[in-house]
Each structure stands twice: as C-alpha cells, then as structure tokens.
C-alpha cells in the first residue's frame, strides 16, 4: 500500500535540521517537556507581526502613525524584559520601526494575502505553513517575510530560505500563476533582501524538503518503537544551545555555556 503523505510545517522540517533532540522534545514527546518562558525578542516579534497584520485591516484613510502606535500598544506582550522601563523603551522603538517601515511601502495597495495559510502537496510530502504577506505587484506574486531580530541578513539568506521557497511553490499552485520572487523585510534596518528563484531552484528546494521528510518519517517510527532510547535524537550542540527553550532537559546543551538572559536577544542599547 502507498504510504500517506508526511505532514509537516516548514518550522518542523527546520527543527530537525537544527537539533534532533529538540525536535523530539518539541514534536514527539507527550507530555511535552516544559519549555522556558518567552524571551523579550520574541515578545517584540509577536507585537510587530500582529501590528503589521492588523494594519491592513484598516481603511486607507485610517493607516496613520497614530494607528500604528495603537496597534503596537494593543499587541504588546510585556514578557521577558529586564524591567518595565526596558519594556516601555522597546515598545516605543518597535512603534517607530513599524511606522518607518510602512512609510517606505505603498500603503494604498492591499496585499493579496496577510498571514495567509498555504499548503503544498508533493509525491511524498504535505507542507502547510503561514506566510507573513503575499503581494501582487503588477502581476508578479511576491512572498514577503518580516524579520525582527538583531541578526543582519543578506540576499543569500533569502536565496537559501527553505520556508520562503516552499511558500512560493505553494502560492504558484494555489493561484495558478508563477511565483518566484521571495523577500526578507528586515525591520531593524529597513533593508529588503530578495531573491528571484528559477523553476529549477524551487524544485531543488522541494526535493530538499522531501529528503528531510524522509528522515523524519524514519525518526518518528523509531521513536514510536523505542521512545527516548532511540539513537536518532542525539543533540546537535553549538552556540544556539544557550538560547534553546528545552535547555533544562538537555545536559549536553547545558555544557555549551551559560544560558542567555531573557533580554539578550535585543540589540545592544
């Protein structure tokens, strides 16, 4: 009998590549080991994405800096900051960043989709995810992903992004139109990092996702049989262990170095 398609999100695929041990704790173990509380940079990211989502629900005449300030305030999550003063400073900074970002785009042109769920079925894999924004620019479909972290990105990050490529393939299938341009919009710098795929490069990304899914199918089956004794879930230790949400359950990760503070992901002030 033919195997059913392996269902995954792009985040699930990448979690396996980042660290099999974290993948096991996040997606397989039940009950799932407790993860640490959200960090400050995650609170900033959620508020930013929510404000940019809700902005497009406003009428064009309502799309003002005052509205942006209100949307950020409504979405603000006061979690992970050093103290209330740091939280207030970052709420103002986030409001200014979102405002400046929106000044640089056409606020009259409604996106084709905002936080839209898209799906892609291949011969072996069913991928479902949610893209930040889908633009229709004079007939060209463009996948847009917002980035709110402090890491400085490049066009190469857009080129190599597996989620963006999978979203582009999914969008093309759903709308029956070519979608080859993907963009990372960096809120901290105002930079737009872009890449235009070819049909061949998109198919290579699909093949990459299918290869990961094949590994996951084997790992999932191994866990179902052996549980935590399965040898497939060795930790992949490195600097990111100091940021891991499941660090408390991973002795190997704890040896890498001290855990980062809740607000370490914010830019140096």
TORPASE-195324 format. One line per field, with one value per residue: residue in one letter; residue number from 1; x, y, z of N, C-alpha, C in turn. Coordinates in pm, 1 decimal, decimal comma. Layout:
<kolnus>
code = (A;...)
pos = (NUM;...)
n_c1 = (X;...)
n_c2 = (Y;...)
n_c3 = (Z;...)
ca_c1 = (X;...)
ca_c2 = (Y;...)
ca_c3 = (Z;...)
c_c1 = (X;...)
c_c2 = (Y;...)
c_c3 = (Z;...)
</kolnus>
This chain:
<kolnus>
code = (X;X;X;X;X;X;X;X;X;X;X;X;X;X;X;X;X;X;X;X;X;X;X;X;X;X;X;X;X;X;X;X;X;X;X;X;X;X;X;X;X;X;X;X;X;X;X;X;X;X;X;X;X;X;X;X;X;X;X;X;X;X;X;X;X;X;X;X;X;X;X;X;X;X;X;X;X;X;X;X;X;X;X;X;X;X;X;X;X;X;X;X;X;X;X;X;X;X;X;X;X;X;X;X;X;X;X;X;X;X;X;X;X;X;X;X;X;X;X;X;X;X;X;X;X;X;X;X;X;X;X;X;X;X;X;X;X;X;X;X;X;X;X;X;X;X;X;X;X;X;X;X;X;X;X;X;X;X;X;X;X;X;X;X;X;X;X;X;X;X;X;X;X;X;X;X;X;X;X;X;X;X;X;X;X;X;X;X;X;X;X;X;X;X;X;X;X;X;X;X;X;X;X;X;X;X;X;X;X;X;X;X;X;X;X;X;X;X;X;X;X;X;X;X;X;X;X;X;X;X;X;X;X;X;X;X;X;X;X;X;X;X;X;X;X;X;X;X;X;X;X;X;X;X;X;X;X;X;X;X;X;X;X;X;X;X;X;X;X)
pos = (1;2;3;4;5;6;7;8;9;10;11;12;13;14;15;16;17;18;19;20;21;22;23;24;25;26;27;28;29;30;31;32;33;34;35;36;37;38;39;40;41;42;43;44;45;46;47;48;49;50;51;52;53;54;55;56;57;58;59;60;61;62;63;64;65;66;67;68;69;70;71;72;73;74;75;76;77;78;79;80;81;82;83;84;85;86;87;88;89;90;91;92;93;94;95;96;97;98;99;100;101;102;103;104;105;106;107;108;109;110;111;112;113;114;115;116;117;118;119;120;121;122;123;124;125;126;127;128;129;130;131;132;133;134;135;136;137;138;139;140;141;142;143;144;145;146;147;148;149;150;151;152;153;154;155;156;157;158;159;160;161;162;163;164;165;166;167;168;169;170;171;172;173;174;175;176;177;178;179;180;181;182;183;184;185;186;187;188;189;190;191;192;193;194;195;196;197;198;199;200;201;202;203;204;205;206;207;208;209;210;211;212;213;214;215;216;217;218;219;220;221;222;223;224;225;226;227;228;229;230;231;232;233;234;235;236;237;238;239;240;241;242;243;244;245;246;247;248;249;250;251;252;253;254;255;256;257;258;259;260;261;262;263;264;265;266;267;268;269)
n_c1 = (83,7;41,8;227,2;92,1;98,6;364,7;305,4;388,9;514,3;706,9;861,6;878,4;1030,4;1273,6;1337,9;1425,8;1663,9;1807,0;1836,5;1811,5;1745,4;1602,6;1391,8;1266,9;1174,0;1005,0;814,5;748,6;754,9;524,1;370,9;475,8;801,4;845,5;882,2;1092,9;990,4;876,1;1120,0;1236,1;1286,7;1121,1;871,3;875,9;884,5;635,9;452,1;521,8;464,9;189,3;92,3;160,8;3,1;-260,5;-270,0;-338,6;-603,5;-722,6;-889,6;-769,1;-755,5;-736,5;-485,3;-249,0;28,5;-55,5;-240,4;-72,9;75,9;-125,7;-194,7;43,7;58,1;-173,2;-103,9;114,8;334,2;425,4;658,9;951,5;1131,1;1386,7;1296,2;1015,3;1079,9;1259,5;1086,2;898,9;1063,4;1128,2;880,2;824,2;1037,5;976,2;732,0;821,6;987,4;807,7;642,5;823,2;894,6;651,8;617,6;778,3;657,5;396,6;111,0;-142,9;-189,2;-340,2;-234,2;-224,6;-254,4;-247,0;-75,0;-142,4;-253,9;-96,0;-59,7;115,3;137,0;331,8;474,4;545,8;511,7;326,7;303,3;228,3;191,0;221,9;240,2;384,2;315,0;163,7;225,4;87,6;235,9;185,8;113,8;312,7;371,5;474,5;644,7;657,7;848,2;866,3;1134,5;1250,7;1460,5;1794,4;2000,1;2193,2;2098,4;2129,7;2105,7;2160,1;2049,0;1779,8;1785,0;1855,9;1658,0;1445,8;1166,9;1060,8;1094,2;932,0;685,7;658,6;631,2;394,9;214,3;216,0;94,1;-156,9;-268,3;-235,5;-39,4;285,7;527,3;805,8;973,7;1109,5;1117,8;1293,0;1207,0;1366,5;1308,5;1459,1;1657,6;1540,9;1598,7;1555,3;1585,3;1629,1;1543,5;1525,4;1386,9;1440,6;1260,8;1400,7;1557,5;1359,6;1247,2;1461,4;1458,1;1214,6;1278,2;1472,9;1315,0;1156,3;1349,8;1425,2;1181,3;1169,8;1370,9;1251,8;1023,8;1135,2;1259,3;1041,0;902,6;1092,2;1097,4;839,4;866,4;1090,1;1101,1;1249,2;1487,5;1575,0;1838,6;1841,5;1815,2;2021,3;2169,2;2244,7;2494,8;2591,1;2645,1;2375,0;2255,6;2260,5;2042,3;1825,0;1490,2;1441,3;1650,6;1681,3;1627,9;1831,2;2130,8;2370,0;2348,8;2356,8;2620,4;2746,3;2758,1;2676,4;2327,1;2147,3;2027,7;1686,5;1648,5;1855,8;1841,3;1774,1;1880,4;2202,4;2188,7)
n_c2 = (-119,6;225,8;476,8;720,6;1078,3;1260,4;1482,3;1814,8;2124,8;2406,3;2494,8;2267,6;2096,8;2238,4;2235,2;1975,5;1976,5;2166,0;2057,7;1731,5;1636,8;1849,8;1856,5;1612,1;1658,0;1872,7;1792,2;1518,6;1393,3;1315,4;1363,5;1688,5;1805,8;2074,0;2398,9;2691,2;3022,4;3276,4;3484,3;3828,9;3928,7;3770,0;3855,1;4113,1;4047,1;3915,3;4122,0;4303,9;4160,1;4120,5;4384,4;4463,3;4287,6;4361,8;4619,8;4619,0;4568,6;4805,2;5088,0;5271,4;5549,1;5538,3;5449,5;5552,2;5707,2;5732,8;5528,5;5308,4;5324,5;5268,6;5006,2;4864,2;4904,4;4768,0;4508,7;4454,3;4256,3;4211,1;4054,9;3888,2;4100,3;4301,6;4484,3;4702,1;4946,5;4891,5;4745,8;4944,3;5119,6;4959,2;4921,7;5172,9;5191,6;4980,8;5069,6;5293,8;5169,2;5008,5;5208,3;5358,4;5161,3;5117,8;5362,6;5341,4;5181,9;5108,6;5207,5;5213,9;5003,2;4707,4;4407,1;4078,9;3871,2;3830,6;3701,6;3446,9;3115,3;2856,6;2571,4;2279,9;2000,3;1722,6;1432,6;1292,2;1444,2;1666,3;1994,2;2254,7;2592,0;2931,0;3231,0;3560,3;3783,1;3830,4;3968,8;4126,5;4252,9;4434,9;4211,1;4034,5;3786,5;3799,1;3670,2;3766,1;3799,9;3896,5;4014,8;4048,5;4030,1;4080,9;3993,4;4051,0;4029,0;3890,2;3896,2;3636,4;3493,7;3508,5;3364,8;3105,5;3027,2;2781,9;2774,5;3006,4;2939,8;2710,6;2825,5;2988,2;2798,6;2676,9;2893,0;2945,4;2711,8;2732,2;2967,6;2942,5;3078,4;3205,6;3223,5;3353,6;3536,9;3605,6;3763,6;3904,8;4117,7;4336,7;4467,2;4608,9;4743,8;4836,4;4718,7;4537,4;4218,0;4014,6;3751,4;3598,9;3314,9;3030,6;2792,0;2557,7;2594,5;2615,7;2361,1;2216,7;2294,9;2187,2;1917,2;1903,6;1945,7;1715,0;1521,5;1574,3;1516,3;1242,4;1152,2;1230,7;1072,8;820,7;873,0;936,3;691,8;533,0;649,5;591,2;320,4;284,3;497,5;738,2;606,4;575,3;600,8;803,9;1067,6;1237,9;1520,4;1825,0;2002,0;2340,2;2699,7;2786,0;2638,8;2781,0;2936,5;2772,8;2659,9;2427,0;2368,5;2306,1;2038,8;1906,8;1786,5;1787,6;2019,2;2209,6;2217,9;2372,3;2644,8;2935,4;3000,9;3226,2;3551,1;3662,1;3888,9;3902,1;3879,0;4121,5;4418,2;4566,8;4827,7)
n_c3 = (0,0;-70,1;98,8;324,2;270,2;420,0;675,4;749,2;881,5;759,0;976,9;1136,0;975,5;970,7;1239,5;1283,1;1137,2;1281,2;1543,4;1639,6;1898,0;2015,8;1834,5;1892,7;2156,3;2115,0;1922,1;1942,8;2201,0;2455,7;2761,5;2651,9;2725,1;2955,3;2828,3;2834,6;2954,8;2719,0;2554,3;2555,5;2295,6;2145,7;2228,2;2121,8;1851,0;1811,0;1869,1;1668,2;1429,3;1465,0;1463,4;1202,2;1063,8;1143,0;1051,5;781,5;788,0;829,1;685,6;395,7;462,3;733,8;789,1;957,6;1140,7;1408,2;1426,4;1395,8;1631,9;1816,3;1741,2;1793,9;2069,8;2153,4;2086,5;2238,4;2432,7;2749,5;2837,4;2936,6;2943,4;3100,8;3289,4;3364,7;3254,9;3045,3;2883,0;2812,9;2669,5;2449,8;2337,9;2236,2;2055,9;1883,7;1779,9;1636,9;1448,2;1300,9;1199,6;1039,1;857,3;724,4;605,0;388,4;197,5;-40,5;84,4;-4,3;-166,2;-140,0;9,6;-142,3;26,5;382,5;648,2;554,0;524,1;354,3;140,9;26,7;-176,0;-247,1;-409,5;-186,3;39,2;249,3;296,7;515,3;591,4;717,0;560,6;594,4;431,5;113,2;-188,9;-479,1;-736,3;-986,8;-1138,7;-1067,2;-835,2;-500,6;-226,6;104,3;397,8;731,6;931,5;1255,6;1429,0;1572,1;1415,0;1125,6;795,6;458,3;96,2;36,4;242,7;181,3;-56,0;23,8;196,9;306,9;391,2;254,6;-14,4;-34,0;23,8;-201,2;-406,9;-321,8;-336,0;-611,4;-705,4;-585,4;-688,7;-957,1;-1095,8;-1176,7;-920,2;-806,1;-684,3;-369,6;-50,8;226,7;476,8;668,5;967,7;1157,2;1019,7;792,6;555,8;248,8;157,1;-116,2;-349,8;-667,6;-768,9;-984,6;-1187,2;-1159,7;-927,1;-734,0;-747,3;-652,5;-386,7;-306,9;-333,8;-135,7;93,7;79,8;122,3;386,0;506,2;462,2;633,6;872,5;880,4;926,5;1172,7;1336,7;1335,9;1459,6;1710,9;1796,5;1837,0;2008,9;2183,3;2402,7;2403,5;2149,0;1912,9;1728,8;1800,6;1887,0;2047,9;1876,2;1941,4;2006,8;1974,4;1975,8;2171,0;2405,7;2386,2;2372,7;2411,6;2541,1;2701,0;2973,7;2986,0;2867,7;2920,1;2767,2;2614,0;2813,2;2883,0;2697,8;2748,6;2954,2;3008,3;2800,8;2890,0;2947,1;2796,3;2620,0;2346,6;2241,5;2072,1;2139,9;2361,2)
ca_c1 = (0,0;116,5;233,6;30,0;193,0;414,7;257,7;483,3;528,7;848,4;928,6;905,9;1143,0;1395,9;1370,1;1505,7;1798,7;1874,6;1876,0;1718,6;1696,0;1497,0;1277,5;1197,7;1103,4;901,6;711,6;716,3;732,5;398,9;356,7;594,9;877,3;814,7;977,4;1112,8;902,4;924,6;1219,1;1190,7;1287,5;1003,6;759,0;885,7;848,7;491,5;383,1;548,8;388,3;46,2;62,8;167,2;-115,2;-384,1;-263,2;-405,1;-748,2;-769,4;-913,5;-652,7;-753,2;-704,8;-348,3;-171,2;121,2;-130,9;-299,6;35,3;104,8;-234,9;-186,4;156,3;20,5;-270,8;-41,1;237,3;344,1;524,1;718,1;1091,0;1214,2;1458,1;1206,2;909,9;1141,1;1308,3;968,8;842,6;1155,7;1117,8;750,5;841,4;1127,6;902,5;636,3;895,5;1033,4;694,3;599,4;919,4;883,6;529,9;636,2;855,1;585,6;270,9;7,8;-272,0;-201,1;-374,3;-170,3;-311,6;-278,0;-175,1;-73,0;-225,3;-213,4;-77,6;-22,4;179,7;142,2;421,2;452,6;575,3;507,3;223,2;355,6;134,5;253,0;155,6;332,7;352,2;242,3;174,8;199,6;67,6;296,4;168,0;110,3;416,9;344,4;595,7;632,2;726,6;863,8;919,9;1238,2;1256,3;1574,2;1910,7;2095,0;2192,3;2077,2;2176,9;2026,7;2184,5;1952,0;1655,6;1806,2;1867,3;1546,1;1356,8;1025,2;1020,0;1083,5;813,1;569,3;647,6;576,4;255,8;136,8;200,8;-4,4;-288,4;-320,3;-216,8;47,8;424,7;571,7;948,3;1044,5;1089,8;1183,6;1302,3;1199,7;1434,7;1250,3;1556,5;1740,4;1464,4;1652,0;1477,8;1674,8;1542,6;1598,8;1431,3;1413,1;1405,6;1185,1;1493,3;1597,2;1244,2;1234,8;1567,0;1411,5;1111,3;1349,5;1535,4;1209,5;1117,9;1458,1;1411,2;1061,3;1204,0;1442,0;1156,6;936,4;1212,1;1280,8;912,9;874,7;1187,3;1054,3;719,3;906,9;1192,5;1089,7;1368,8;1606,9;1614,0;1966,3;1830,1;1786,3;2136,0;2166,9;2342,3;2535,0;2653,2;2608,6;2231,0;2211,3;2243,9;1913,3;1723,7;1376,3;1438,5;1784,6;1673,1;1612,0;1939,3;2261,2;2475,0;2334,4;2393,7;2766,4;2797,6;2784,6;2565,6;2204,5;2130,2;1922,3;1561,0;1652,7;1981,8;1816,4;1753,3;2002,5;2275,4;2133,5)
ca_c2 = (0,0;351,3;548,3;852,9;1189,1;1304,7;1618,7;1894,5;2267,6;2439,1;2502,7;2131,3;2047,9;2305,7;2194,2;1854,2;2013,1;2240,3;1969,5;1619,3;1626,9;1949,2;1810,3;1507,7;1715,4;1966,0;1736,5;1378,1;1352,3;1353,5;1509,2;1758,6;1870,5;2216,3;2492,2;2812,3;3133,6;3352,9;3589,5;3963,1;3949,5;3702,3;3945,2;4218,5;3990,1;3890,0;4251,1;4360,4;4086,5;4146,7;4520,9;4464,8;4214,2;4437,3;4744,8;4605,8;4564,0;4943,1;5153,5;5352,6;5676,6;5511,7;5399,1;5667,6;5675,8;5716,2;5394,8;5213,6;5329,3;5198,8;4863,6;4808,9;4904,0;4661,5;4378,0;4444,8;4149,3;4256,4;3931,0;3863,4;4219,3;4316,6;4555,2;4775,9;5056,0;4835,0;4712,2;5067,6;5169,6;4877,6;4944,9;5294,2;5159,7;4896,4;5157,2;5375,3;5083,0;4971,3;5330,1;5390,2;5058,0;5139,0;5483,3;5307,9;5095,3;5164,2;5171,2;5210,8;4877,0;4599,9;4278,8;3970,6;3789,2;3868,1;3583,3;3350,3;2975,5;2796,6;2430,2;2222,2;1854,4;1659,7;1288,7;1230,8;1541,8;1769,3;2105,9;2362,8;2699,4;3060,0;3336,5;3690,6;3868,6;3796,2;4087,0;4118,8;4376,8;4445,0;4077,8;3949,0;3742,7;3810,5;3622,6;3857,9;3751,5;4000,6;3974,1;4148,8;4004,2;4169,3;3939,7;4118,5;3929,6;3925,3;3834,3;3493,4;3435,3;3492,3;3260,2;2972,5;3000,9;2672,8;2812,7;3100,1;2867,2;2625,2;2913,8;3032,3;2686,7;2659,8;3005,4;2924,2;2606,2;2775,9;3076,1;2912,3;3181,6;3192,0;3299,1;3322,7;3634,1;3597,0;3877,7;3920,8;4258,7;4349,5;4585,3;4684,0;4825,6;4881,8;4654,6;4433,6;4118,6;3944,0;3655,1;3551,7;3173,8;2970,0;2668,4;2454,0;2615,8;2582,9;2216,3;2167,2;2317,9;2086,1;1790,8;1913,0;1923,8;1573,7;1444,2;1591,5;1443,1;1100,4;1131,4;1246,1;954,4;715,4;910,3;924,9;549,7;483,2;695,3;515,3;186,9;283,4;611,8;821,0;522,9;575,9;670,3;903,2;1202,4;1296,6;1666,8;1891,2;2109,2;2458,1;2824,3;2803,5;2570,2;2880,2;3001,0;2670,1;2658,9;2299,1;2352,8;2246,5;1894,0;1857,3;1806,0;1820,3;2160,2;2293,2;2225,6;2462,2;2775,2;2984,4;3034,6;3367,2;3616,6;3677,7;4005,9;3902,6;3884,8;4258,2;4485,3;4638,4;4962,6)
ca_c3 = (0,0;-75,0;226,3;323,4;266,6;550,4;700,4;827,5;854,2;738,7;1106,8;1180,5;895,3;1012,8;1376,1;1273,7;1092,9;1388,1;1653,2;1655,2;2035,6;2033,3;1755,3;1968,2;2270,9;2070,2;1834,7;1963,6;2339,3;2519,0;2758,0;2604,3;2832,3;2970,9;2767,6;2914,8;2915,2;2603,3;2575,4;2517,5;2149,6;2092,4;2253,4;2021,5;1721,1;1804,7;1861,0;1536,1;1328,6;1484,1;1418,7;1056,3;1017,1;1166,1;976,9;651,9;809,3;834,3;556,2;359,9;532,5;874,1;800,5;1003,9;1250,2;1533,7;1423,5;1419,5;1775,3;1884,6;1711,3;1868,7;2211,1;2174,5;2067,2;2316,6;2531,9;2847,4;2888,1;2903,3;2954,6;3227,5;3380,6;3294,3;3178,5;2919,0;2803,3;2758,5;2567,9;2329,4;2274,2;2156,4;1945,0;1789,9;1712,0;1539,1;1339,5;1216,6;1130,7;933,7;754,5;646,6;523,0;268,8;104,7;-91,8;181,5;-72,4;-240,0;-48,3;-21,6;-185,1;145,3;504,0;735,1;482,0;528,9;221,5;150,8;-90,8;-176,7;-343,4;-412,8;-56,4;148,8;256,3;375,7;543,5;668,1;708,5;519,0;652,6;335,9;-28,5;-271,3;-623,7;-785,4;-1132,7;-1196,1;-1010,1;-699,1;-419,7;-89,4;194,9;534,6;818,4;1024,8;1362,5;1516,5;1560,7;1316,9;996,9;690,8;324,8;-10,4;39,6;335,6;105,4;-156,3;83,7;287,4;267,1;400,7;150,1;-141,9;-29,3;12,9;-340,6;-484,6;-279,5;-389,9;-756,0;-726,6;-539,7;-772,1;-1097,7;-1153,2;-1135,2;-802,8;-799,8;-601,3;-225,1;12,9;370,8;512,2;796,9;1031,3;1235,4;930,5;677,0;435,7;181,8;98,4;-210,1;-444,7;-768,5;-796,6;-1113,2;-1168,4;-1116,7;-787,8;-650,0;-741,2;-562,9;-250,3;-280,7;-313,9;-3,7;193,0;74,6;183,0;531,3;546,7;464,9;760,4;982,3;882,9;992,8;1312,6;1406,8;1353,8;1558,7;1842,6;1832,1;1880,4;2113,7;2272,5;2423,5;2385,7;2008,3;1891,6;1621,5;1850,2;1956,0;2039,8;1790,7;2032,2;1947,7;2042,7;1992,4;2293,2;2511,4;2363,6;2349,6;2503,7;2613,7;2757,8;3107,0;2973,2;2781,7;2985,4;2669,8;2579,1;2927,8;2890,7;2594,6;2807,7;3036,8;2937,8;2771,0;2966,7;2875,5;2707,5;2545,3;2203,9;2198,4;2029,0;2243,2;2369,5)
c_c1 = (87,0;114,3;157,6;136,9;237,4;376,5;355,4;467,3;675,5;925,5;965,2;1024,6;1274,3;1436,2;1455,7;1648,7;1876,0;1924,6;1774,1;1663,7;1583,7;1372,5;1197,6;1115,6;987,1;785,7;667,8;680,6;599,7;388,5;488,2;669,0;849,7;923,0;985,7;1015,1;960,6;1026,9;1166,8;1186,0;1170,8;878,6;757,0;841,6;700,1;415,2;401,5;464,7;238,2;7,6;63,1;51,6;-240,0;-387,1;-343,6;-555,3;-807,9;-800,9;-793,2;-644,7;-716,6;-558,9;-252,2;-72,3;49,9;-193,7;-193,4;68,7;-0,9;-226,0;-71,1;121,1;-76,2;-207,3;76,6;227,9;457,9;587,3;862,8;1183,5;1277,2;1370,3;1105,8;967,6;1192,8;1192,5;910,7;931,4;1141,4;982,2;757,9;928,2;1055,8;800,6;705,5;942,2;919,8;646,9;692,2;913,6;763,6;535,9;700,6;784,3;456,5;156,8;-131,8;-295,8;-223,3;-300,8;-271,6;-345,1;-194,0;-188,9;-164,7;-167,2;-207,7;-34,0;31,4;182,9;238,1;391,4;470,2;541,2;388,1;272,5;247,2;205,3;177,6;258,0;287,6;269,8;266,7;133,3;172,2;114,9;291,8;179,6;215,1;380,7;475,5;565,4;719,4;729,5;927,8;1025,4;1257,0;1376,2;1690,4;2012,4;2080,8;2191,6;2131,0;2084,6;2044,6;2089,5;1817,5;1668,8;1799,3;1748,1;1455,9;1209,3;980,9;1003,7;959,5;685,8;549,4;587,1;429,0;166,9;112,4;95,2;-145,3;-350,6;-305,9;-133,1;189,1;451,7;716,5;1026,9;1006,7;1171,3;1182,2;1303,9;1249,4;1390,1;1354,8;1641,2;1661,4;1508,7;1553,3;1577,1;1590,5;1619,6;1489,4;1470,7;1388,8;1321,4;1275,8;1531,7;1481,5;1226,6;1343,6;1525,5;1302,2;1177,5;1419,2;1432,6;1167,1;1224,4;1451,9;1291,7;1087,5;1278,0;1345,5;1063,8;1006,8;1230,8;1153,1;879,5;966,6;1146,0;930,4;754,7;995,4;1180,7;1220,8;1497,3;1652,6;1743,8;1958,5;1824,1;1899,9;2132,1;2274,7;2387,0;2607,6;2606,9;2459,0;2177,1;2189,0;2111,7;1797,0;1614,9;1371,1;1572,5;1781,5;1666,2;1725,2;2075,0;2371,6;2468,7;2376,6;2544,1;2825,2;2836,7;2664,6;2444,2;2195,7;2015,2;1797,6;1565,0;1779,5;1960,1;1786,6;1885,6;2071,0;2228,7;2246,3)
c_c2 = (124,2;418,3;679,5;960,8;1224,3;1450,9;1693,0;2041,2;2293,8;2446,0;2364,1;2072,9;2107,8;2266,4;2068,0;1885,9;2084,0;2146,9;1856,6;1604,8;1727,7;1909,8;1705,8;1566,7;1804,2;1898,1;1594,0;1343,3;1405,6;1285,0;1575,8;1820,0;2020,7;2301,1;2617,6;2921,1;3208,8;3458,8;3722,5;3981,0;3877,5;3788,2;4059,3;4166,7;3966,9;4020,9;4315,0;4292,6;4114,2;4285,4;4529,4;4386,2;4302,2;4568,4;4736,9;4586,5;4704,4;4992,8;5240,6;5484,6;5659,0;5470,9;5513,2;5623,6;5656,5;5578,0;5288,9;5208,7;5252,8;5048,2;4797,2;4800,1;4790,1;4523,1;4354,2;4334,7;4184,9;4135,6;3923,1;3982,9;4227,9;4382,0;4633,4;4890,1;5005,4;4799,6;4836,3;5125,2;5091,0;4887,6;5069,3;5265,2;5076,6;4978,6;5239,3;5290,7;5047,5;5091,7;5362,5;5287,5;5084,6;5266,7;5448,7;5217,4;5164,6;5117,9;5170,1;5076,7;4763,5;4471,6;4174,8;3877,7;3838,9;3753,4;3475,9;3210,3;2920,5;2652,2;2381,8;2071,7;1807,9;1510,2;1224,7;1318,9;1635,4;1877,9;2211,4;2467,0;2828,8;3167,3;3471,5;3776,9;3818,5;3918,2;4047,2;4252,1;4377,0;4308,5;3982,8;3915,7;3738,8;3763,9;3710,5;3797,7;3862,1;3941,0;4085,4;4131,2;4098,8;4120,2;4013,1;4014,1;3978,7;3861,5;3682,9;3423,1;3415,2;3377,4;3122,2;2935,6;2890,2;2712,4;2905,1;3029,9;2779,2;2708,3;2957,6;2921,8;2666,7;2768,7;2986,2;2818,6;2653,3;2878,7;3048,6;3016,4;3160,9;3279,7;3261,2;3418,6;3614,6;3708,2;3864,1;4070,6;4274,4;4479,3;4670,5;4776,9;4887,1;4817,7;4552,2;4341,7;4028,3;3843,2;3614,7;3408,5;3142,3;2845,9;2558,1;2471,0;2586,6;2432,1;2154,9;2185,3;2217,6;1950,9;1789,0;1885,3;1778,2;1484,8;1453,9;1511,2;1292,8;1066,0;1138,3;1126,1;839,8;746,0;895,1;778,1;489,3;525,0;619,0;376,9;189,7;397,4;687,3;739,3;519,1;654,0;782,1;1047,5;1259,2;1448,9;1718,5;2016,1;2220,5;2582,2;2841,4;2730,3;2669,1;2955,5;2901,6;2672,4;2531,8;2268,5;2280,6;2094,3;1831,2;1883,7;1844,8;1966,8;2252,2;2311,1;2327,0;2596,7;2820,2;3020,4;3184,9;3424,8;3633,1;3791,0;4011,6;3914,2;4023,4;4318,4;4551,0;4783,2;5062,4)
c_c3 = (0,0;61,5;216,6;317,3;408,0;568,8;790,4;793,2;822,6;870,1;1158,4;1104,4;943,7;1154,6;1376,0;1231,8;1203,9;1497,0;1668,2;1797,1;2061,1;1954,2;1833,0;2082,6;2226,7;2000,2;1868,6;2107,2;2391,9;2654,6;2718,5;2722,2;2836,2;2906,1;2853,0;2870,1;2796,1;2643,6;2520,5;2366,4;2082,6;2113,7;2152,8;1885,7;1706,3;1790,0;1723,9;1429,4;1342,1;1434,9;1266,0;994,3;1026,1;1089,1;848,2;664,9;815,8;693,4;524,2;436,8;679,7;895,0;831,8;1110,8;1383,8;1540,3;1449,9;1568,5;1854,1;1862,7;1787,1;2016,8;2241,6;2168,5;2160,5;2421,2;2626,4;2916,8;2842,6;2918,5;3093,8;3332,7;3297,7;3211,0;3044,2;2827,4;2737,6;2648,9;2438,2;2262,5;2187,2;2035,2;1839,9;1712,0;1604,2;1420,5;1244,6;1136,2;1014,7;821,9;665,0;563,6;388,9;170,6;61,5;-1,2;120,2;-142,0;-140,4;-86,7;-66,2;-68,6;261,4;603,8;677,6;494,7;386,9;240,6;17,0;-74,8;-285,9;-342,9;-275,9;62,7;135,3;351,5;392,1;629,3;648,7;675,1;575,3;557,8;194,8;-108,6;-415,6;-679,7;-937,7;-1199,0;-1143,3;-865,8;-620,9;-277,3;0,2;335,4;617,6;911,7;1127,2;1454,3;1491,3;1458,1;1184,7;885,9;557,3;222,7;-11,9;136,3;267,3;5,7;-94,6;171,5;233,1;279,8;288,3;16,1;-144,7;-38,9;-132,8;-427,3;-450,6;-338,6;-539,5;-785,2;-691,9;-633,5;-921,8;-1169,7;-1101,4;-1012,6;-777,6;-710,9;-454,3;-159,7;164,6;399,9;655,8;864,4;1102,9;1148,6;816,1;547,1;380,8;111,5;9,7;-294,2;-541,5;-804,7;-943,7;-1084,0;-1113,9;-969,5;-692,5;-638,2;-653,7;-417,3;-212,5;-254,4;-178,1;105,8;196,0;138,6;335,6;582,1;552,9;593,7;878,4;992,7;956,1;1141,6;1393,3;1435,5;1459,9;1698,7;1888,8;1885,6;2004,2;2214,5;2284,4;2410,8;2240,6;1990,6;1787,6;1671,4;1934,7;1943,3;1945,3;1865,0;1956,5;2022,0;2065,8;2114,4;2406,9;2499,7;2365,2;2456,1;2587,2;2679,2;2892,5;3102,3;2892,3;2848,0;2888,1;2631,8;2691,3;2939,9;2793,3;2654,2;2887,7;2951,6;2916,6;2853,9;2881,7;2774,4;2622,0;2395,0;2151,4;2154,2;2148,6;2244,0;2396,2)
</kolnus>
